[in-house]
Amino acid sequence: MNFYDELERMTAELRDARQNAGWEGANPARIEKRIRALLETKQQEMEITNKGGRTRPAYHPTTIRMHSNHCPHAVRLWKMNTPYDRSIFHTGVIAHAVLERIGYDPDTPPRDIADQVIEQYCSQGRSYDGNPEPPSPIPDAIEGANLALRWHERFPVPNGEGINHEEHFAFDEEWNEVPYHSPDARFRTMLDVVEITEEYDEATDGMFTKAVIRDYKSSWVANAKELDTFQRRCQAVVVWLRYKPDIIILEIANLRMRCHFRKEVNTHFEEDTLEQWRDDISTAIRTLDRPLKPNPGRGCVRCPYAQRCTHFDKMSRDGDVIRQYIAAKETVARLEPDVRKAMKDKEPVEGVGYHEKERKRTTPDAKRILLEEWTARDGTVEQLYAALEISTAAATKIAKSITDSRQDRDELMERITKPEIYASFGIKRKE
């Protein structure tokens, strides 16, 4: 039995032992000791390999982010090639694949390309960085393909000279560029779209090189804040090192909202910043090369390794009610999407499912009736307007109808809204 099968078997055995605590033969502590020994043996094998110079891991921005978003132990499990749940990525993976193929094959009808991607990814799965992944569920694949097609309809996927889709980058420890799968690679990343163009600058009467880095996002919540994340800085650094552009445009393309968010980096004015970002990546790599101590807690929520992690499993049985709550929230977050799909158009089971609830909504003629009643009592329109409390959602809707661009709308909303601090119960994700 290989390491991963053995780890999965022992983790399942530990769960059973904890559920049956007190029964004859149930000894969780003994199983935990065996699991720790298994992990330590694997870690020692990896350290021996690293010292021998035969191979060291090449980190991705997502791997480095895993350390801060979840837990150092998640990175340790990643180093061991521990399988993890990628089901939440299916929709985005399909959308990315469709857009990439449209970019490289502009002559084939986009719908045909989408169908080909769905058939391939739902029957054979795919390989990511040399690691095979299981087939996608058909509903998720259809959703991802439709996201891509709607995006392409509004913002046609570019193609031609200077435009690369899913462009690969890899660098060694000294930031020399190396082949993507080189054993010397210490940092790797793939960018959704990179556009390199030469443009004329009237002010200097000369040409300059502009690089646009487009990152497709299938999440509703992807917004301008994404432009200053560690991942975005990594993208700027690798394009700067390869192409030496004068201007870098970082772009978030929100596929669901069908809009862009952009940030410009002038590489001449901000060279020190880019160098600092590169040094930050080097620091992260050196940190992740060290032994990593587990830190289970709020980072366990949405952690892809939670179901294969003995520290999370132990936390779920912890006597601390806060830690138990965090563990329960992760379990719910992982299971709820599948339960929602399973219960759609079905009667609730054990009270779980979709239930009819009643709520009050205004009728289409509510505004007219209110105005008639108000004026019948000698009220003026101005007085009615003063009595109304306009919500942020209503203000946004009005702003959309009276402005010509998103920038104008955002500026107007900035003038008529203000931030307000309030208490919201829940688990704040790591930043």
ROZA-248264 format. One line per 4 residues: their letters; for each residue x negated, y, z of C-alpha. Coordinates in nm, 4 decimals, always signed. Each point is the difference from the previous one (the first is absolute). Example, Ala and Ser with C-alpha at 12.3 -4.5 7.8 and 13.67 -1.06 7.14 Angstrom:
BEGIN
as) -1.2300:-0.4500:+0.7800; -0.1370:+0.3440:-0.0660
end
This chain:
BEGIN
mnfy) +0.0000:+0.0000:+0.0000; -0.1470:+0.3406:-0.0973; -0.0353:+0.2958:+0.2357; +0.3214:+0.1797:-0.1063
dele) +0.2212:-0.3077:+0.0234; -0.1493:-0.0830:+0.3384; +0.0553:+0.3561:+0.1265; +0.3628:-0.0029:-0.1167
rmta) +0.0634:-0.3416:+0.1590; -0.1523:+0.1031:+0.3321; +0.1901:+0.3325:+0.0043; +0.3282:-0.1850:-0.0520
elrd) -0.0979:-0.2452:+0.2724; -0.0692:+0.2935:+0.2347; +0.3441:+0.1498:-0.0654; +0.1654:-0.3331:+0.0758
arqn) -0.1990:-0.0359:+0.3194; +0.1014:+0.3477:+0.1184; +0.3652:-0.0589:-0.0825; -0.0122:-0.3222:+0.2006
agwe) -0.2104:+0.1387:+0.2843; +0.0385:-0.2137:+0.3084; +0.0730:-0.3199:-0.1926; -0.2306:-0.2910:+0.0407
ganp) -0.2871:+0.0172:-0.2459; +0.0533:+0.3689:-0.0909; -0.3316:+0.1752:+0.0650; -0.0221:+0.3396:-0.1793
arie) -0.3272:+0.0948:+0.1681; -0.1753:-0.3066:-0.1391; +0.1268:+0.0697:-0.3522; -0.1086:+0.3661:+0.0266
krir) -0.3492:-0.1178:+0.0929; -0.0125:-0.2273:-0.3039; +0.1145:+0.2826:-0.2295; -0.2631:+0.2366:+0.1417
alle) -0.2660:-0.2649:-0.0586; +0.1198:-0.0474:-0.3588; -0.0126:+0.3761:-0.0687; -0.3405:+0.0387:+0.1639
tkqq) -0.1399:-0.2849:-0.2091; +0.1302:+0.1619:-0.3171; -0.1393:+0.3377:+0.1068; -0.3426:-0.1548:+0.0712
emei) +0.0004:-0.1629:-0.3442; +0.0711:+0.3369:-0.1567; -0.2693:+0.1758:+0.2046; -0.2574:-0.2642:-0.0971
tnkg) +0.0958:+0.0503:-0.3636; -0.0298:+0.3781:+0.0368; -0.3426:-0.0216:+0.1660; -0.1171:-0.2308:-0.2760
grtr) +0.0821:+0.2722:-0.2497; +0.2123:-0.2283:-0.2148; +0.3209:+0.1951:+0.0285; +0.1643:+0.2786:+0.1948
payh) +0.3565:+0.1181:-0.0402; +0.0876:+0.2804:-0.2378; +0.2579:+0.2166:+0.1706; +0.2985:+0.1686:-0.1609
ptti) +0.1662:+0.3220:+0.1214; +0.2964:-0.2124:+0.1085; -0.2294:-0.2217:+0.2094; -0.1538:+0.2994:+0.1733
rmhs) +0.3472:+0.1443:+0.0578; +0.1065:-0.3327:+0.1531; -0.2427:+0.0666:+0.2865; +0.1688:+0.3283:+0.0933
nhcp) +0.3602:-0.0820:-0.0942; +0.0090:-0.3389:+0.1674; -0.2900:-0.1499:+0.1942; -0.3704:-0.0861:-0.0415
havr) +0.0945:-0.3670:+0.0267; +0.2049:+0.0327:-0.3207; -0.3241:+0.0858:-0.1801; -0.1657:-0.3039:+0.1576
lwkm) +0.2792:-0.2229:-0.1321; -0.0353:+0.1663:-0.3416; -0.3727:-0.0800:-0.0007; +0.0895:-0.3643:+0.0574
ntpy) +0.2312:+0.0074:-0.3044; +0.2914:-0.0837:+0.2268; +0.3176:-0.0127:-0.2114; +0.2488:+0.2730:+0.0844
drsi) +0.3504:+0.1073:-0.0950; +0.0055:+0.2113:-0.3163; +0.3750:-0.0229:-0.0567; +0.0520:+0.3691:+0.0786
fhtg) -0.2225:+0.0859:-0.2974; +0.1924:-0.1938:-0.2681; +0.2047:+0.2943:-0.1319; -0.2987:+0.2324:-0.0187
viah) -0.2228:-0.2650:-0.1573; +0.2470:-0.0580:-0.2839; +0.0477:+0.3742:-0.0571; -0.3763:+0.0510:-0.0209
avle) -0.0432:-0.2930:-0.2396; +0.2720:+0.1258:-0.2353; -0.1410:+0.3539:-0.0097; -0.3535:-0.1307:-0.0603
rigy) +0.1089:-0.2146:-0.2950; +0.2069:+0.2812:-0.1493; -0.3111:+0.2169:+0.0142; -0.2133:-0.2543:-0.1820
dpdt) +0.2710:-0.1139:-0.2444; +0.2001:+0.3085:-0.1080; +0.1274:-0.1692:-0.3161; +0.2011:-0.2715:+0.1786
pprd) +0.3463:+0.1023:+0.1260; -0.0254:+0.0707:+0.3764; +0.2986:-0.2251:+0.0770; -0.1769:-0.2925:-0.1694
iadq) -0.3137:+0.0662:+0.2050; +0.2061:+0.0114:+0.3199; +0.1654:-0.3326:-0.0826; -0.3392:-0.1598:-0.0689
vieq) -0.1365:+0.1214:+0.3339; +0.3055:-0.1278:+0.1883; -0.0225:-0.3427:-0.1640; -0.3730:-0.0317:+0.0702
ycsq) -0.0019:+0.1316:+0.3565; +0.3116:-0.1915:+0.1040; -0.1218:-0.3309:-0.1414; -0.3785:+0.0065:+0.0416
grsy) -0.0689:+0.2767:+0.2507; -0.3182:+0.1980:-0.0437; -0.3603:+0.0154:+0.1167; -0.1145:+0.3052:+0.1957
dgnp) -0.3750:+0.0430:+0.0378; -0.0409:-0.3683:-0.0797; +0.2528:-0.1091:+0.2631; +0.3115:-0.1741:-0.1360
epps) +0.3371:+0.1319:+0.1187; +0.3348:-0.1832:-0.0100; +0.2730:+0.0837:-0.2540; +0.2186:+0.3045:+0.0668
pipd) +0.3725:-0.0369:+0.0755; +0.2033:+0.0844:-0.3110; +0.2108:+0.2787:+0.1651; -0.3154:+0.1756:+0.1234
aieg) -0.1590:-0.0342:-0.3432; +0.3046:+0.1449:-0.1764; +0.0052:+0.2926:+0.2430; -0.3696:+0.0686:-0.0595
anla) +0.0356:-0.0210:-0.3781; +0.2947:+0.2397:+0.0027; -0.1950:+0.2459:+0.2121; -0.2773:-0.0055:-0.2591
lrwh) +0.2362:+0.0377:-0.2968; +0.1860:+0.2925:+0.1557; -0.3323:+0.1684:+0.0751; -0.1244:-0.0559:-0.3559
erfp) +0.3247:+0.1405:-0.1399; -0.0531:+0.3257:+0.1885; -0.3815:+0.0125:-0.0011; -0.1322:-0.2064:-0.2953
vpng) -0.3058:-0.2033:+0.0994; -0.3045:+0.1584:-0.1702; -0.2347:-0.1960:-0.2220; -0.2973:+0.0666:-0.2197
egin) -0.3607:+0.1103:+0.0318; -0.1110:+0.0943:+0.3495; +0.2979:-0.1713:+0.1674; -0.0559:-0.3146:+0.2047
heeh) +0.2584:-0.2068:+0.1848; -0.0930:-0.2127:+0.3022; -0.3596:+0.1210:-0.0228; -0.2478:-0.1948:+0.2140
fafd) -0.2761:+0.1579:+0.2116; -0.2691:-0.1670:+0.2109; -0.3064:+0.1347:+0.1812; -0.2820:-0.1499:+0.2025
eewn) -0.1204:+0.1145:+0.3411; -0.2024:+0.2846:-0.1502; +0.2909:+0.1141:-0.2175; -0.1472:-0.1325:-0.3212
evpy) +0.2744:-0.1148:-0.2342; +0.0081:-0.3779:-0.0514; +0.2284:-0.2432:-0.1879; +0.3322:-0.0433:+0.1773
hspd) -0.0613:-0.3606:+0.1066; -0.3696:+0.0468:+0.0727; -0.1174:-0.1645:+0.3259; -0.1764:+0.3302:+0.0749
arfr) +0.3298:+0.1916:+0.0049; +0.0832:+0.1490:+0.3423; +0.2911:+0.2205:-0.1071; +0.2615:-0.0744:-0.2635
tmld) +0.3190:+0.1647:-0.1161; +0.2372:+0.0041:-0.2948; +0.1758:+0.3178:-0.1133; +0.3395:-0.0089:-0.1703
vvei) -0.0789:+0.2632:-0.2636; -0.3075:+0.2135:-0.0677; +0.0197:+0.2664:-0.2726; -0.3235:+0.1694:-0.1076
teey) +0.0350:+0.3052:-0.2255; -0.2179:+0.2848:-0.1218; +0.1770:+0.3356:+0.0249; -0.0806:+0.3604:-0.0892
deat) -0.0373:+0.2643:+0.2713; +0.0745:+0.3505:-0.1227; -0.1684:+0.1613:+0.3017; -0.3390:-0.1568:-0.0740
dgmf) +0.0523:-0.0524:-0.3750; -0.1194:-0.3556:+0.0471; +0.1212:-0.3578:+0.0313; +0.0558:-0.1866:+0.3251
tkav) +0.0784:-0.3615:+0.0881; +0.3241:-0.0731:+0.1815; +0.0851:-0.3319:+0.1628; +0.3589:-0.0834:+0.0952
irdy) +0.0375:-0.2851:+0.2503; +0.3575:-0.1277:+0.0001; +0.1173:-0.2321:+0.2771; +0.3415:-0.1618:-0.0512
kssw) +0.2036:-0.0365:+0.3198; +0.3214:-0.2024:+0.0277; +0.0798:+0.1263:+0.3510; +0.2713:+0.2595:+0.0550
vana) -0.2141:+0.1755:+0.2600; -0.3074:+0.0608:-0.2189; -0.0382:+0.3785:-0.0076; -0.2583:+0.2801:+0.0027
keld) -0.1424:-0.1277:+0.3298; -0.1408:-0.2964:-0.1962; -0.2393:+0.2386:-0.1762; -0.2254:+0.0294:+0.3051
tfqr) -0.0245:-0.3614:+0.1103; -0.3136:-0.2105:+0.0276; +0.1071:-0.1946:-0.3110; +0.0286:+0.3186:-0.2050
rcqa) -0.3452:+0.1114:+0.1141; -0.1426:-0.3344:-0.1076; +0.1552:+0.0464:-0.3435; -0.1501:+0.3472:-0.0364
vvvw) -0.3457:-0.1259:+0.1008; -0.0200:-0.2893:-0.2466; +0.1214:+0.2104:-0.2946; -0.2427:+0.2764:+0.0964
lryk) -0.2893:-0.2470:+0.0082; +0.0855:-0.1623:-0.3335; +0.1126:+0.2918:-0.2151; -0.1480:+0.3099:+0.1699
pdii) +0.3067:+0.2084:-0.0935; +0.0286:+0.3708:+0.0707; +0.3592:-0.0276:+0.1180; +0.1778:-0.2946:+0.1636
ilei) +0.3793:-0.0070:+0.0155; +0.1311:-0.2410:+0.2635; +0.3555:-0.1000:-0.0860; +0.2654:-0.1992:+0.1829
anlr) +0.2665:-0.1328:-0.2380; +0.3082:-0.0935:+0.2020; +0.1790:-0.2541:-0.2218; +0.3263:+0.0086:+0.1960
mrch) +0.0344:+0.3776:+0.0228; -0.1498:+0.0400:-0.3484; -0.2184:+0.2945:+0.0949; -0.3684:+0.0901:+0.0383
frke) -0.2070:+0.1456:+0.2816; -0.3390:+0.1435:-0.0970; -0.3149:+0.1391:+0.1602; -0.3005:+0.1502:-0.1774
vnth) -0.3612:-0.0554:+0.1073; -0.2684:+0.2203:-0.1557; -0.3069:-0.2235:+0.0190; -0.2420:+0.2971:-0.0138
feed) +0.1603:+0.1922:+0.2846; +0.0758:-0.3163:+0.2011; -0.3087:-0.2117:-0.0645; -0.0851:-0.0002:+0.3716
tleq) +0.3510:-0.1264:+0.0717; -0.0324:-0.2831:-0.2516; -0.3374:-0.0979:+0.1456; +0.1541:-0.0051:+0.3471
wrdd) +0.2844:-0.2208:-0.1237; -0.2567:-0.2388:-0.1511; -0.1917:-0.0067:+0.3298; +0.3258:-0.0717:+0.1850
ista) +0.0525:-0.3071:-0.2188; -0.3555:-0.1169:+0.0769; +0.0654:+0.0427:+0.3711; +0.3188:-0.2023:-0.0294
irtl) -0.1845:-0.2808:-0.1819; -0.2693:-0.0181:+0.2683; +0.2689:-0.0017:+0.2681; +0.1920:-0.2857:-0.1599
drpl) -0.3212:-0.2012:-0.0363; -0.0270:-0.0114:+0.3795; +0.1839:-0.2480:+0.2273; +0.3563:+0.1290:+0.0325
kpnp) +0.1930:-0.0114:+0.3250; +0.3775:-0.0658:-0.0186; +0.2255:+0.2874:+0.1064; +0.3595:-0.1296:-0.0183
grgc) +0.2702:+0.2602:+0.0493; +0.2074:+0.2323:-0.2172; -0.2236:-0.0792:-0.2978; +0.1531:-0.3489:-0.0028
vrcp) +0.3212:+0.1428:-0.1493; -0.0094:-0.0727:-0.3752; -0.3422:-0.1632:+0.0293; -0.0245:-0.2606:-0.2790
yaqr) -0.1969:-0.2331:+0.2269; +0.2359:+0.0116:+0.3008; +0.1447:-0.3462:-0.0603; -0.3485:-0.1563:-0.0159
cthf) -0.1449:+0.1937:+0.2917; -0.0262:-0.1635:+0.3420; -0.0362:+0.3413:+0.1667; +0.3365:+0.1099:-0.1355
dkms) +0.1541:-0.3300:+0.0997; -0.1350:+0.0443:+0.3536; +0.1303:+0.3575:+0.0139; +0.3526:-0.1198:-0.0780
rdgd) -0.0154:-0.2050:+0.3232; -0.1669:+0.2755:+0.2011; +0.1554:+0.1014:+0.3315; -0.0227:+0.3654:-0.1086
virq) +0.3429:+0.1001:-0.1350; -0.1541:+0.2668:-0.2296; -0.2279:-0.2545:-0.1688; +0.2889:-0.2445:-0.0310
yiaa) +0.2029:+0.2781:-0.1647; -0.2762:+0.0698:-0.2534; -0.0243:-0.3704:-0.0849; +0.3773:-0.0228:-0.0407
ketv) +0.0046:+0.3057:-0.2302; -0.2638:-0.1585:-0.2249; +0.2024:-0.3210:-0.0216; +0.3158:+0.1941:-0.0892
arle) -0.1858:+0.2163:-0.2547; -0.1361:-0.3127:-0.1685; +0.3269:-0.1949:-0.0044; +0.2601:+0.2707:-0.0648
pdvr) -0.0560:+0.0421:-0.3783; +0.0466:-0.3740:-0.0544; +0.3022:-0.0160:+0.2326; +0.1634:+0.2947:-0.1792
kamk) -0.0409:-0.1750:-0.3345; +0.1216:-0.3328:+0.1367; +0.3153:+0.1532:+0.1513; +0.1000:+0.2180:-0.2931
dkep) +0.3600:-0.0782:-0.1094; +0.0291:-0.2574:+0.2797; +0.1858:-0.0203:+0.3277; -0.2096:+0.0793:+0.3116
vegv) -0.1660:-0.2949:+0.1716; -0.0401:+0.0148:+0.3793; +0.1016:+0.3648:-0.0289; -0.2839:+0.0745:-0.2436
gyhe) +0.0993:+0.1473:-0.3339; +0.1936:+0.2866:-0.1551; +0.2960:+0.1292:+0.2029; +0.2725:+0.2434:-0.0967
kerk) -0.0184:+0.3245:+0.1959; +0.2150:+0.3103:-0.0219; -0.1307:+0.3532:-0.0295; +0.1477:+0.3396:-0.0797
rttp) -0.0771:+0.1681:-0.3325; +0.1394:+0.3243:-0.1339; +0.2461:-0.0243:-0.2888; -0.0770:+0.1557:-0.3417
dakr) +0.2421:+0.2865:+0.0685; -0.1207:+0.0654:+0.3582; -0.1728:+0.3259:-0.0973; +0.3134:+0.1355:-0.1693
ille) +0.2260:-0.0925:+0.2921; -0.2337:+0.1564:+0.2564; -0.0221:+0.3204:-0.2023; +0.3803:+0.0176:-0.0372
ewta) +0.0548:-0.0595:+0.3715; -0.2682:+0.2526:+0.0912; +0.1375:+0.2771:-0.2230; +0.3603:-0.0774:+0.1111
rdgt) -0.1161:+0.1035:+0.3464; -0.1440:+0.3277:-0.1349; -0.3572:-0.1275:+0.0040; -0.2474:+0.1295:-0.2599
veql) -0.2405:-0.2036:-0.2098; -0.2917:+0.1701:+0.1776; +0.1373:-0.1068:+0.3387; +0.0498:-0.3558:-0.1249
yaal) -0.3567:-0.0072:-0.1316; -0.1313:+0.1227:+0.3372; +0.1959:-0.2732:+0.1809; -0.1479:-0.2795:-0.2107
eist) -0.3157:-0.1854:+0.1068; -0.1937:-0.0995:-0.3108; -0.2037:-0.3196:+0.0251; -0.3471:-0.0460:-0.1458
aaat) +0.1432:-0.2513:-0.2490; +0.2630:+0.2517:-0.1148; -0.2611:+0.2753:-0.0273; -0.2227:-0.2276:-0.2082
kiak) +0.2891:-0.0779:-0.2350; +0.0722:+0.3700:-0.0486; -0.3711:+0.0760:-0.0489; -0.0184:-0.2628:-0.2758
sitd) +0.2842:+0.1665:-0.1891; -0.1404:+0.3545:+0.0142; -0.3712:-0.0624:-0.0687; -0.1765:-0.0933:-0.3231
srqd) -0.2842:-0.2142:+0.1334; -0.0954:-0.2139:+0.2945; -0.2604:+0.2548:+0.1042; +0.2634:+0.2788:+0.0084
rdel) +0.2335:-0.2269:+0.1980; -0.2720:-0.0873:+0.2503; -0.0882:+0.3673:+0.0454; +0.3658:+0.0873:+0.0595
meri) +0.0420:-0.2827:+0.2498; -0.3156:+0.1175:+0.1770; +0.1673:+0.3391:+0.0471; +0.3317:-0.1306:+0.1340
tkpe) -0.1114:-0.2925:+0.2169; -0.2336:-0.0372:+0.2956; -0.1497:-0.3031:+0.1763; +0.1626:-0.1124:+0.3217
iyas) -0.1436:-0.2398:+0.2544; +0.2370:-0.2585:+0.1436; -0.0235:-0.3344:+0.1797; +0.0384:-0.3068:-0.2208
fgik) -0.0167:-0.3398:+0.1666; -0.2055:-0.2721:-0.1664; -0.3546:-0.1100:-0.0780; -0.2188:+0.2644:-0.1605
rke) -0.2202:-0.1562:-0.2647; -0.3729:+0.0527:+0.0156; -0.1300:+0.2898:-0.2073
end
